[in-house]
Structure formats: structure tokens, C-alpha cells
């Protein structure tokens, strides 16, 4: 049996390491208490996170003590756990903020050869915002924000661990979150009931893999199917139809809709399938908004095009309505298909692969900063109250979706319109197309700093 990759959880006492350990293993194997120092030995358990299997190691809180003392021996156990892990989760307490011991642990971890994922625990609500900002200074990029106690942020943790654990048997464990061309395209098909989602999946596969019929709501679970298109691997996810919340009364249907939303969370590209005979409705825009909020790449497909009335007028009307309704992302691909005849399916899949490539793009530092300088020169930021907003530099902290942090002075006063200008400029000049882009502004702690 193959060795499971290993994940070590490290941090100072009482930041929530054992709470996360228990959540990952699905059992209360580790004692949890408000008092620091409850965990002394390394505790291990088999964990499964959204289908990702690994061995998780809970460690004692890292303390600065003589190696011969009990806390010192506990620290040595922690260091051994990190050295033997494929990736380590460095956990800090977002509510308490960064303390000197966190900074000491960060210095030690920066010298380790083990990849590190920074986790800001207790990040629910607004109480942890300042601690999350402070965590950036630790040198491990944007922290994964979660609440181990309430299970919030687990999807983000999955995304952060995946690149390390999928390649745990490789020699090179360096984090690389850009697209692997050989990896399956995770493609979810979503939409209102009876839009033709299962029929479309069956046409793609060339077999009656999914039950279809005129009744709405036949599909209840999200079904994942591995498949190939033109020699390229695809994982198709067919989902239950998503109706307006007020109409979802049946308990089983509520579970089905929740399952469909869950499928969106772990797709790379989401196809929102519309019924061309019904046009675009407000529920379609709500679904599209949810997809974009989750940071997933979106494609709109107009199904039943073979029986659409006045197709040219319909296409232009839907395109205009999408432009108005999806103001945060302009130019989302709109493709006409027929699940019954197969028309447009190759075009749809080609667009899905192309969109994933843009969604996974990481911009080289030099190219990114040249773009940033050009964008500011072409349209300098405003000076509210006569005080200039100084934008110093930009860095890309992750891809999938592309996420950037801009550092500067008084950037908290930057108008939303200027943020939109930067995002649209990045889409146009850096090859991101219509994928969602996350932009965060960071100002120095000293309000008088320049």
C-alpha cells in the first residue's frame, strides 16, 4: 500500500492546532482545552479532506525552552514532525494577532526545506482582520483564513494543500499552483432544473450515463465522471438543478442544491447552462454570481439552440443582459450548444481549457511590475483631500483565481472605480480574459509612514 503523504500542524500553544486535527480526521482524537500546552506528543491520524487523503500530525505548541526541559523536548518532537512532513501548516491566531513567538517560529520555518502553508485560524467575523494583515509580514504569502472550530475555510485549505500532496512522491515539492496540462480539467455543469445538463453530459460521453427526462429535478447528486476530450483528461461534474431558494421546500432537494453549490467550490471551470427557449432569468444571474464569488472561471452556454426562436436577437439580448448583470466580470464567454445534436460542444470544451489556462496563469514578476508602472502612468491614482495615494508595488500571491496584493500609502482611500480600472487593465494586458481576479490593498501599519 502506498505511503500517505504527511501534513504537520505547527504553531505556538493554543492557536487551535488540535481543533483542526480533530476536524481533519473526523474524530476527537486530540484533547482540546482553552489551557495552552495540552498536546505534548506528536499525534497522528488518517485524514480525508474533500477526497484528498493524507496523514496529519498534530504537534505540541512550539515554545522557546532548553532542549532538556519538557517543553524543550516537546519542541524537538515538533521539529522532527516538520522535517518528516511533505508540507507543514503554520497556524496563527487571527484574533490575537502576531506575537513575538509567531515571528520566532516563522524564522525557524523559513530555514526548513519543508513547504509551509500559513493558516490564520479563528478568522470568522471581523475580529481577525488585523491579525490576517499582520500575518503577511511572516513571509509565507497570503494566509489561508479558516475557523477550525466551525469548519469555515476548509475549501481554501484544500486548494492550498493540493499542489503539495498531489506531488508528495516527487523529488521536487516546490509549490507551483499554475495549471498542469496533464491534470484533468475539473468541469462542473450547473443551471436551473431541466436546462439539459444531464443530456449535455451524455452527449459529451457518447452514452446514456445520466438519467434524463422531461421531469425537472431528476439529478439529485453531483456526479463526477472521468473522461477524455481529444486526448485531454476531463472530470465532468453533473449537478442538481438550482432553483430559487423560496421554491426549494423539499428536504432532499435542499440537500441536492447544497451539493451542487459544493461542486462549484471544487471545480476549475463552471459551465452555466441556460435553456434558450426560456432565455436568461434572475436565478441564472444569481448562480453566475455565486460561481464568480467562489473565484471559479465561468462560461455561459445557451442550450437547445437547435429549437431557439429568432436566435440572433436572443443571443444579443442574453449577451447584453449578462454585461449588465455581471458587472464584476465583463466578457464572460457565451457559447451556443445543442445537447441533443452535439452542436457547439467542441467549441465549449476548447473554451473551457483556454479559460482554465487564463485562470491558472502566474505572471512573471518583471512583467507584472512593468504592467503596474504603465497602468499608473497612464491613469495616476487620485489625490483625495489633496493627499496623493502612493502605490508602491504589486505582487501576485496565488493563481486559480489570479490574486494580487498592492502595497502603498493611503491605498484604503482608493476609489472602487480605480480598483476596477486596475483589474480591467490586468485582464486586458496580462492575458486573464474574463476570469475573476482578486485584488487586495495593503497599507503600512504606521499611518504616518510614507
URUR-V512705 format. One record per helix or strand. SS is the DSSP state (2 for helix, 1 for strand). FROM is the first residue (numbers start at 1). TO is the last residue. Records with the same first field share a line. If there is no record, write none. Layout:
SS=FROM-TO + FROM-TO
//
This chain:
1=6-10 + 43-49 + 52-58 + 87-93 + 115-121 + 144-145 + 147-147 + 152-152 + 185-190 + 223-229 + 232-238 + 269-275 + 297-303 + 333-336 + 390-398 + 402-409 + 437-443
2=17-25 + 70-83 + 100-110 + 129-138 + 154-166 + 197-205 + 245-247 + 251-265 + 282-293 + 305-307 + 311-325 + 345-359 + 365-378 + 384-386 + 411-413 + 416-430
//
